[in-house]
Amino acid sequence: MTDPVLSLRDVSLTLDGNAGPVEILRGISLDVGRGETLGLVGPSGSGKSSLLMLLGGLESVSSGTVTALGQDLTRMDEDALARFRRDNMGVVFQSFHLIPTMTALENVATPLELAGHRDAFDRAEAELEAVGLGHRAGHYPGQMSGGEQQRVALARASAPRPAILLADEPTGNLDETSGAAIVDLLFGLRDRHGATLVMVTHAMELARRCDRMVRLRDGRIEAPAEARAAE
């Protein structure tokens, strides 16, 4: 693969537990290409979410290197990492992490304002329309369903038009119907902005929609990435 957007080289992560150090990830090497969709799958505790956190610079490696868009994240301090995520990444979590005292429009516009976009509210309004929530722009998170809140979170992640989208169990807190709608929106946003998408999921039907799957077990990549099965 030439010029990967995301690259991990011999990455390990060890955290302190009650009984001593715990190895979370062990010797992970992985490349993700521009515009690719990658599904991270595996049993609970296999290290999927930890790997996503390392890709987003939200957790520090114990050894090895993480590179995103040619930049070595392992050499950046917290301020530099925050700026890099602001300018290049959109992150969607299982929990929505919306600010409860802000309307949907304000939640989406705030990161754009922090990044200095003068058209922050216009872009936020367009993204809410794109996820079918233009009519809910003035509502607060507490006035919306779980599916609607996750759609606001998707709009917030995609509004800066990031090169990289990271999603950690984006349908985990939703019912089947709402979850399916979120998945369609997530791939639609990827297509609209041409972003590279890496997604952690327990749902195999969702992982199979990705270009590749990577299976983790006990902190290691269990098998080579699988090509998506032909329809």
Phi, psi and chi 1 to 4 in degrees:
 res  aa     phi    psi   chi1   chi2   chi3   chi4
   1 MET       -  125.5 -178.7 -175.9  -60.8      -
   2 THR   -91.8  139.4   59.5      -      -      -
   3 ASP    49.4   62.1 -171.0   28.0      -      -
   4 PRO   -65.3  147.7   23.8  -33.1      -      -
   5 VAL   -74.9  -38.4  169.6      -      -      -
   6 LEU  -126.7  138.5  -68.7  164.0      -      -
   7 SER  -146.7  129.9 -177.6      -      -      -
   8 LEU  -116.7  137.3  -64.5   91.4      -      -
   9 ARG  -128.2  111.4  -72.9  -68.9  174.7  -93.0
  10 ASP    49.1   49.5 -160.1   22.6      -      -
  11 VAL   -85.5  132.5  163.6      -      -      -
  12 SER  -128.5  149.9  -64.4      -      -      -
  13 LEU  -136.7  121.3  175.0   64.6      -      -
  14 THR  -124.5  128.2  -59.2      -      -      -
  15 LEU  -118.6  153.2  -60.6  177.0      -      -
  16 ASP   -79.4  125.0  -68.4  -30.7      -      -
  17 GLY  -112.0  177.3      -      -      -      -
  18 ASN   -61.2  -32.1  -67.6  -28.1      -      -
  19 ALA  -100.6   11.7      -      -      -      -
  20 GLY   120.1 -172.3      -      -      -      -
  21 PRO   -61.5  141.0  -20.7   33.0      -      -
  22 VAL  -122.2  124.6  179.1      -      -      -
  23 GLU   -80.5  115.0  -73.3 -172.3  -69.2      -
  24 ILE   -92.5  -46.4  -52.2  -62.9      -      -
  25 LEU  -129.7  144.6  -65.1  170.4      -      -
  26 ARG  -135.8  108.2  -43.9  174.5 -168.3 -167.1
  27 GLY    59.3   47.7      -      -      -      -
  28 ILE   -85.7  126.5  -60.4  -72.7      -      -
  29 SER  -126.3  130.7  -67.2      -      -      -
  30 LEU  -161.8  139.6  178.4   67.8      -      -
  31 ASP  -120.2  143.3  -71.7  -27.8      -      -
  32 VAL  -126.1  125.0 -174.2      -      -      -
  33 GLY   -82.4  164.8      -      -      -      -
  34 ARG   -63.4  128.1 -171.6  173.5  -57.4  -82.1
  35 GLY    77.9    2.1      -      -      -      -
  36 GLU   -79.3  151.7 -174.5  176.2   16.2      -
  37 THR  -112.2  128.3   56.0      -      -      -
  38 LEU  -127.0  127.3  180.0   70.4      -      -
  39 GLY  -101.6  126.0      -      -      -      -
  40 LEU   -98.5  117.7  -65.1  176.7      -      -
  41 VAL  -126.8  166.9  -60.1      -      -      -
  42 GLY   147.2  167.5      -      -      -      -
  43 PRO   -68.1  163.0   23.2  -32.5      -      -
  44 SER   -57.2  137.1  -64.1      -      -      -
  45 GLY    84.7    5.3      -      -      -      -
  46 SER   -80.3  -14.1   60.3      -      -      -
  47 GLY   107.7    9.0      -      -      -      -
  48 LYS   -61.1  -53.3  -55.4 -176.1  -59.8  -64.3
  49 SER   -66.1  -35.6  -68.1      -      -      -
  50 SER   -63.4  -39.4  -65.4      -      -      -
  51 LEU   -63.9  -41.5  179.6   54.9      -      -
  52 LEU   -63.4  -39.8 -163.2   78.1      -      -
  53 MET   -62.2  -38.8  -63.8  -74.7  -82.4      -
  54 LEU   -66.5  -39.9  -67.5  179.0      -      -
  55 LEU   -62.4  -31.7  -72.6  171.0      -      -
  56 GLY   -91.7    3.5      -      -      -      -
  57 GLY    67.6   22.0      -      -      -      -
  58 LEU   -93.0   -8.2  -65.6  162.4      -      -
  59 GLU  -141.5  147.3 -177.2   67.3   72.5      -
  60 SER   -96.0  138.1  -61.4      -      -      -
  61 VAL   -69.6  153.9  -58.0      -      -      -
  62 SER   -85.5  -32.3  -60.8      -      -      -
  63 SER  -158.3  161.8   62.4      -      -      -
  64 GLY    93.0 -175.6      -      -      -      -
  65 THR  -132.1  147.4   58.5      -      -      -
  66 VAL  -123.3  123.2  178.6      -      -      -
  67 THR  -119.3  133.6  -55.7      -      -      -
  68 ALA  -131.7  125.3      -      -      -      -
  69 LEU    51.8   38.4  -62.8  170.2      -      -
  70 GLY    80.7    0.1      -      -      -      -
  71 GLN  -104.6  133.6  -57.7  -65.5  -50.2      -
  72 ASP   -80.9  104.4 -173.0  -11.2      -      -
  73 LEU   -67.3  -26.5  -58.1 -172.1      -      -
  74 THR   -71.5  -12.5   57.0      -      -      -
  75 ARG   -99.5   -1.9  -66.5 -179.5  177.2  -88.5
  76 MET   -91.7  146.2  -65.5 -176.2 -173.4      -
  77 ASP   -83.5  177.9   61.4   21.8      -      -
  78 GLU   -61.5  -39.2  -71.6  -60.8  -40.3      -
  79 ASP   -65.1  -43.5  -71.6  -18.6      -      -
  80 ALA   -65.3  -39.0      -      -      -      -
  81 LEU   -64.4  -41.6  -76.0  167.9      -      -
  82 ALA   -62.3  -42.0      -      -      -      -
  83 ARG   -65.3  -40.5  -72.1 -167.9  -62.6  -89.6
  84 PHE   -63.6  -45.0 -175.6   85.2      -      -
  85 ARG   -62.4  -43.2  -78.5 -167.6  -61.0  -89.6
  86 ARG   -57.3  -39.8  179.9 -165.0   69.4 -168.6
  87 ASP   -90.0  -19.6  -65.4  -22.5      -      -
  88 ASN  -131.7  -13.4  -60.0  -73.2      -      -
  89 MET  -128.9  146.1  -68.3 -178.1  173.6      -
  90 GLY  -119.2  131.7      -      -      -      -
  91 VAL  -122.2  130.0 -174.0      -      -      -
  92 VAL  -121.5  124.1 -178.8      -      -      -
  93 PHE  -104.7  167.1  -64.9  100.7      -      -
  94 GLN   -62.3  -42.0 -178.7  173.7  -14.6      -
  95 SER   -87.0  142.2  -61.3      -      -      -
  96 PHE   -75.6  -29.3  -42.9  124.7      -      -
  97 HIS    55.8   39.1  -65.6  -62.9      -      -
  98 LEU   -85.1  152.8  -60.3  177.5      -      -
  99 ILE   -83.5  115.1  -59.8  170.9      -      -
 100 PRO   -66.0  -23.6   21.8  -31.8      -      -
 101 THR   -89.8    4.2   56.1      -      -      -
 102 MET  -113.4  146.2  -71.9 -173.3  173.7      -
 103 THR   -69.8  169.0   64.5      -      -      -
 104 ALA   -55.8  -45.1      -      -      -      -
 105 LEU   -61.1  -43.6 -176.4   64.1      -      -
 106 GLU   -67.8  -37.4  -70.2  166.8  -21.5      -
 107 ASN   -61.1  -40.5  -95.1  -77.4      -      -
 108 VAL   -76.0  -36.7  177.4      -      -      -
 109 ALA   -76.4  -27.2      -      -      -      -
 110 THR   -57.1  -50.1  -66.5      -      -      -
 111 PRO   -63.3  -30.0   17.6  -29.2      -      -
 112 LEU   -68.4  -40.9  -66.7  168.2      -      -
 113 GLU   -62.8  -42.3  -75.5 -169.6  -58.7      -
 114 LEU   -63.6  -29.5  -68.0  173.5      -      -
 115 ALA   -84.6   -0.9      -      -      -      -
 116 GLY    87.6   17.0      -      -      -      -
 117 HIS   -79.5  120.3  -66.7  -74.4      -      -
 118 ARG   -70.4  -24.2  -65.8 -176.8  177.9 -179.1
 119 ASP   -99.0   31.0   60.4  -16.6      -      -
 120 ALA   -53.6  -47.1      -      -      -      -
 121 PHE   -73.8  -32.8  -80.9   86.3      -      -
 122 ASP   -65.1  -44.0  -71.6  -21.0      -      -
 123 ARG   -67.5  -38.3  -76.9  174.7   61.3  167.5
 124 ALA   -63.1  -41.5      -      -      -      -
 125 GLU   -63.3  -41.0 -172.0  173.3    2.9      -
 126 ALA   -64.2  -39.5      -      -      -      -
 127 GLU   -68.8  -38.1  -70.4  -59.7  -33.9      -
 128 LEU   -63.9  -38.7  -74.8  172.5      -      -
 129 GLU   -61.7  -39.3  -70.7  -74.9   -6.0      -
 130 ALA   -65.1  -28.9      -      -      -      -
 131 VAL   -99.8   13.2  -60.7      -      -      -
 132 GLY    77.4   24.5      -      -      -      -
 133 LEU  -123.8   24.4  -74.8 -178.7      -      -
 134 GLY   -57.6  -34.2      -      -      -      -
 135 HIS   -76.9   -7.8   64.7  -65.2      -      -
 136 ARG  -110.2   12.5  -59.2  -74.4  -98.8  163.0
 137 ALA   -57.6  -33.7      -      -      -      -
 138 GLY   -91.1    4.8      -      -      -      -
 139 HIS   -91.9  152.4  -71.3   72.2      -      -
 140 TYR   -92.1  157.4  -66.6   91.3      -      -
 141 PRO   -51.8  -39.8  -30.6   37.1      -      -
 142 GLY   -65.3  -14.7      -      -      -      -
 143 GLN   -95.7    3.5  -62.1  172.4  -50.3      -
 144 MET  -119.4  155.8  -67.6 -177.0  -77.6      -
 145 SER   -73.4  169.8   68.0      -      -      -
 146 GLY   -60.0  -42.1      -      -      -      -
 147 GLY   -63.9  -38.9      -      -      -      -
 148 GLU   -67.3  -40.5  -72.4  173.7  -31.5      -
 149 GLN   -62.9  -39.3  -70.3 -176.6   63.7      -
 150 GLN   -68.1  -32.6 -171.5   62.5  -61.2      -
 151 ARG   -66.5  -38.1  -79.1 -166.1  -94.3  169.3
 152 VAL   -62.6  -42.2  174.8      -      -      -
 153 ALA   -62.2  -37.8      -      -      -      -
 154 LEU   -65.3  -43.3  -83.7  178.7      -      -
 155 ALA   -61.4  -41.5      -      -      -      -
 156 ARG   -63.2  -41.0 -179.9 -179.4   59.5 -170.6
 157 ALA   -68.6  -33.9      -      -      -      -
 158 SER   -92.6  -16.6   64.7      -      -      -
 159 ALA   -57.1  -39.3      -      -      -      -
 160 PRO   -73.4    0.4  -19.7   34.6      -      -
 161 ARG    55.4   59.7  -64.1  161.0 -165.3  164.1
 162 PRO   -72.0  154.4   29.9  -36.5      -      -
 163 ALA   -75.8  -22.9      -      -      -      -
 164 ILE  -130.4  129.3  -60.8  165.5      -      -
 165 LEU  -113.6  127.2  -85.1  172.1      -      -
 166 LEU  -117.2  130.4  -55.5  175.7      -      -
 167 ALA  -132.4  125.3      -      -      -      -
 168 ASP  -110.1  102.7 -170.8    4.1      -      -
 169 GLU    48.1   56.2  -64.4  -76.9    3.4      -
 170 PRO   -64.4  -16.1   25.2  -34.9      -      -
 171 THR  -108.7    7.8   63.8      -      -      -
 172 GLY   -63.3  -30.2      -      -      -      -
 173 ASN  -101.8   14.4  -78.5  -26.6      -      -
 174 LEU  -118.1  156.6  -54.8  176.2      -      -
 175 ASP   -73.4  171.3   59.7   49.6      -      -
 176 GLU   -60.1  -43.0 -175.5  175.3   -9.0      -
 177 THR   -66.4  -47.6  -60.4      -      -      -
 178 SER   -63.6  -39.5  -63.8      -      -      -
 179 GLY   -62.6  -42.2      -      -      -      -
 180 ALA   -63.1  -39.1      -      -      -      -
 181 ALA   -65.5  -39.4      -      -      -      -
 182 ILE   -64.5  -41.7  -70.1  -62.2      -      -
 183 VAL   -61.2  -46.0  169.4      -      -      -
 184 ASP   -59.6  -41.8  -71.6  -19.7      -      -
 185 LEU   -65.7  -41.1  -74.2  169.4      -      -
 186 LEU   -61.4  -46.5 -172.8   59.8      -      -
 187 PHE   -69.4  -33.3  -81.6   86.6      -      -
 188 GLY   -64.9  -41.7      -      -      -      -
 189 LEU   -64.3  -40.0  -67.7  170.8      -      -
 190 ARG   -57.8  -46.1 -174.9  -76.4  -45.9  -96.9
 191 ASP   -66.3  -38.9  -67.5  -20.8      -      -
 192 ARG   -68.4  -36.3 -170.3  152.2   59.0   93.1
 193 HIS  -104.3   -5.0  -64.0  -45.8      -      -
 194 GLY    68.1   27.8      -      -      -      -
 195 ALA   -80.5  157.2      -      -      -      -
 196 THR   -83.8  131.6  -62.4      -      -      -
 197 LEU  -118.7  125.5  171.2   63.3      -      -
 198 VAL  -120.8  127.3 -179.6      -      -      -
 199 MET  -133.5  129.2  177.5  167.5   42.8      -
 200 VAL   -89.0  131.2  168.1      -      -      -
 201 THR  -155.6  149.6 -177.6      -      -      -
 202 HIS   -91.3  -13.8  -79.1   95.9      -      -
 203 ALA   -86.8  111.1      -      -      -      -
 204 MET   -66.0  -33.8  -69.3  -54.8  -63.3      -
 205 GLU   -64.2  -30.6   66.3  -85.4   13.0      -
 206 LEU   -74.8  -44.1  173.6   51.6      -      -
 207 ALA   -61.2  -33.5      -      -      -      -
 208 ARG   -70.8  -15.8  -70.7 -170.0 -176.6  100.3
 209 ARG   -75.9  -14.7  -70.7 -172.7   59.7  173.5
 210 CYS   -79.6  162.1  -63.7      -      -      -
 211 ASP   -67.0  -34.1  -61.7  -40.4      -      -
 212 ARG  -141.7  155.6  -78.5 -166.2  -63.4  154.8
 213 MET  -120.0  142.2  -76.4 -170.5  -68.9      -
 214 VAL  -121.7  124.5  167.6      -      -      -
 215 ARG   -97.9  131.7  -61.0  176.5 -174.0  -90.3
 216 LEU  -112.2  146.5  -87.3   73.1      -      -
 217 ARG  -151.4  127.4 -176.8  177.9  -65.4  -84.9
 218 ASP    53.8   38.7  -63.8  -32.7      -      -
 219 GLY    80.0    8.9      -      -      -      -
 220 ARG  -126.6  155.8  -59.7 -178.6 -172.8  -85.1
 221 ILE   -74.1  120.5  -68.0  178.4      -      -
 222 GLU   -75.5  -37.9 -175.0  178.7   43.5      -
 223 ALA  -151.1  162.1      -      -      -      -
 224 PRO   -55.9  150.4  -23.2   32.9      -      -
 225 ALA   -56.2  138.9      -      -      -      -
 226 GLU   -98.3  136.4  -59.6  177.4    1.1      -
 227 ALA   -70.8  148.2      -      -      -      -
 228 ARG   -62.7  133.8 -177.8  172.3   51.8 -170.5
 229 ALA   -63.9  144.2      -      -      -      -
 230 ALA   -67.2  142.0      -      -      -      -
 231 GLU   -69.2      -  -63.3  -66.1  -22.3      -
